[in-house]
Amino acid sequence: MSVRPAWEVRENEDATRWFEFRVAFPDGARVDALAVLAGGRVGVEEVRAQPALSLDDLSVLADWIEEALAEACGAGPAPEGCGGRGRRARPAWPRGAEGRWRVAQEYRAAQRDGADPVLAVMSATGHSRRTSLRLIGQAREAGLLMSRRGRG
């Protein structure tokens, strides 16, 4: 995936930034997108794909775009076009074993409180339902959560 700053509009202390994305696949398929970063939120303004994308593919693309922008503008010295320290669209979440442990903690706390554990993980991580389910699955595989089949 390639990410390029397209343009920026500043008003007082706030800035709205647009980025161009291109994802090229080995089989020749290609996706071009235009995303906007404003007020700490990411919006996808335009998507062109060859061949066309399904709705499920669009949700995956949105996750990729959000993660690429977070990497490009989130922490440390910002690359050209990010304008200083950027704002993250979602809270920072640790990767690896610590992230899986925290997912398991959120999941179990929601179960104890009688709340939807998937929504609790989504809220804590700021990720989509699909990504949160993947994180929950990784926590299960690591032995931090009981197997779904073990419910009885």
Secondary structure, 3 states (H helix, E strand, C coil): CEEEEEEEEEECCEEEEEEEEEEECCCCCEEEEEEEEECCEEEEEEEEEECCCCHHHHHHHHHHHHHHHHHHHCCCCCCCCCCCCCCCCCCCCCCHHHHHHHHHHHHHHHHHHCCCHHHHHHHHHCCCHHHHHHHHHHHHHCCCCCCHHHHC
